Amino acid sequence: MRQYMDVQIVRLRRFDDSDSKLKAFVDVSVGEFIVKGLRILQGREGLFLQMPCEQGKDGRWYSCFYPKTSEAYQSLSRIVLEAYNKKSRSD
């Protein structure tokens, strides 16, 4: 079952340090919920979206928000990266 994903960018904070792989922090609203701490990172094949995560008592990192399907991830990623690129051009 495919449903429309109501996603809006709440905050997008860019970092201009060209040496850092971290390019921006992003907060989004998904329906009536706000998800904080998404990251835009520079990878070997370009920019990608990393979901927010927190460190467990065992020292490992765990995602605290993640899409249910790869289609949902791709949709969210497209929305966020388009907003990032649009903000890049307008600065």
N, C-alpha and C positions, 0 to 999 in steps of 0.2 A: 504494500500500500504506500503510495507516494503522496506526501502532503507538502503544501507550500510552507517554506521555512521563513518565518517573520524575524529577520535578523537586521539589527541596526547597529552602527558603530556609535558607542557612547563616548569613548575617548581613544585617541591615537597619539601616542607620544613618541616622536622620532628621536633617534640619536644620530648625530652627525660624525661620530668617530669612525673613520673609514677602516681602521685596523680591527675593529670589533666585529664579530659575527652577529651580535645582537643589533638589529636595526630599529626595532620599535616594540613598545608594549601596547597592547590593545585591550580595551574593555568593550564587550558587546552586550546587547540585549537580545535575548532569544525569547520571543513572546513576552511574558510578564516577568522574566527572570533576567538578572544581570550577571554576566560571567566576567570576572576580572582576571587579568594576568596572562592572557594569550601573548605569545611572542612571535615576532617576525624575525627569522634568522637567515643569514646568508649561508647556503650550502654549496657543495661542489657543482650542483646542477642549477643553481639559482636560488631565489627566495622561497622559503616555505614557512608554513604556519605550525607553531608548536603549541600544544594545549597546555593549560596551567597544570602545575604539579606541586606536590609538597613532599618533604622528606619524612620518611617513616622512622620509627625508633630504631630500626635495624640499619639506618644510614642510607638505604636505597631510596630512589625517587619514584613516586607513584603519581600517575595522572589523576586529578580530582574532577576533571570534566573531559569527556570525549564523545565524539559522535558515535551513533549506533551503527552506521553503515559507512562504507567508503564514499558513497554518493553524497551523504550528508557532509562528510569531511571536505570533499571537493567543492561543494556548494559554499560552505562556510569559508574555505580558503580563498575561493574566487572573490567573494564579497570583500573580505578583509584586504587581500592583496590589491584589488582594484582601488579601494579607499586609500591604501598606502601610496600607490603609484600616482593617484590623483593629487594627494597632498604633496608629494614630491615635486610634481610639476608646478603646483601653485606657490611653492615657497620661493 
